[in-house]
Structures are given as structure tokens and as C-alpha cells.
């Protein structure tokens, strides 16, 4: 079946502009995650959704970052007033399990954000 | 100290060699252990999944968990240049959705 998709695949924006990143999870997956990965670094957790609610927003770096999920499906990550340090690959993952369980996550290809 | 430690490498080995990749962790509550493979400019893909202690084999890959030592390993037999990637370990507690990630080890298989 279809995997996790993300759009755009690449985004170049000027410092100070807002950007919106989109994630389409695997159909039927209840959990959705956003991560950030800087060049050569591991995964930095940003936010987690269970259905449409976000019980864990602890990883959002600042109040310029926000995310929402509608219909238990598509999610958007919005970065306002982008800064150069926001440049990274933003990865989305979804998981079929609610709460406990295996916890395995399936990733999209990522959005490469470059702030100039 | 991080909850999950993983040597970033790079680890460079000749084609055909047996590769050993490892992670150590500090939280004894972890029950689920995963290995992900990430090719350059791609998202991570789930490679191996193991519950609790023991071994799991899938083709050329073997995942091993030693909970008493808080140590997990991924072995790759007959390594191929196509195995060149970054390998990330991840783990979670039984009733916790949150995966805790290692930083990833970059593996290079030389033809």
C-alpha cells in the first residue's frame, strides 16, 4: 500500500517568511510524529499526534513552530518567521498502534528546508 | 548522559565482511527495540524489530538484545556496498509510544 508522503520535497525560503510542511500518513495509522534532522545528526523529536490531539508537544523548539492534524489523517507543520537555524530535513512518521504496543514508525521521505 | 548511546562512526569495512553495530541504553523499562536504515536523502526505514531479549534473524541481518547488559546489536553478514547507509537504533518502553533514538552509525562497505 501507499507509504507516508510529504510535501514539498524541497523548500527554499527567505529568512522571516512562514512555511507550511505537509504529511500524509499511512491510511489507518492513528499516531503521527514530526522529527527534525540536521545534517549528519540523529532525529530530533518535535511533536506527536494521537488522532487529532497532540499529547506531547515537548519537542517544539520555540513558539514559532506549530502543528495540527485534521480528520485523523493529514498533518501540517508550520514554521513562522523562519530563521537560518531552522534549515534541516523535516521528517514525518506514522504508527499503527495506539499508546502501548510495538511503537514501530514508518517514515516519509522528508522535506528539506533551506532558509536563506 | 543520553538515554541511548550509539557510535556515529563512520565504520568502514570491506565487502563480504561481517558488520556489528551496537547501541547501549540506560532505561531498564525499554522493551521494544528497533533498527532503522537510512540512505542518504531518504527517510529511515524499519529494518528489524525485537521484543525483549533474544535474537531475531532476517536474511543477512540478525538483531540481538541483551537486557541484562542494556546492549543491543545488529549484525550484517556478507555485507554489500548497497548496505552502505546510516543505521539508527530506537527503543521504547512497553506502554510508551515514544521512541528514543540513537544518533545513528554511518556504515561504509568498500567494494
Interface residues (C-beta under 8 A of the other chain):
Chain A: X4 X31 X40 X41 X42 X43 X45 X48 X50 X56 X91 X93 X95 X97 X98 X99 X100 X101 X102 X103 X104 X105 X106 X107 X108 X109 X110 X112
Chain B: X6 X8 X32 X34 X36 X41 X42 X43 X44 X45 X46 X49 X51 X88 X90 X92 X94 X95 X96 X97 X98 X99 X101 X102 X103 X104
